[in-house]
């Protein structure tokens, strides 16, 4: 944004994140993403993002110029509704 390329981009940006808190996935040990978590695949519920966290994420993405905002693993209908609101 500092260079000004986001003011009138000639390209489209999209985001489609998972709906889990996965800070460990940014490490060498977790380089495969959320499938490396000890909770995967049957106990990810405590890591699910709330509707308010998803709404904040979607607003930040929109403010950055991203217009294709979706969700992947872990997204539920209430997450989609929160993004629309």
PEFENVEN-V895684 format. One record per run of one state. SS is the DSSP state (@ for helix, = for strand, . for the rest). FROM is the first residue (numbers start at 1). TO is the last residue. If there is no record, write none. Layout:
SS&FROM&TO  SS&FROM&TO
//
This chain:
.&1&13  =&14&17  .&18&19  =&20&20  .&21&22  @&23&26  .&27&32  @&33&36  .&37&44  @&45&47  =&48&48  .&49&50  @&51&63  .&64&67  =&68&71  .&72&76  @&77&84  .&85&85
//
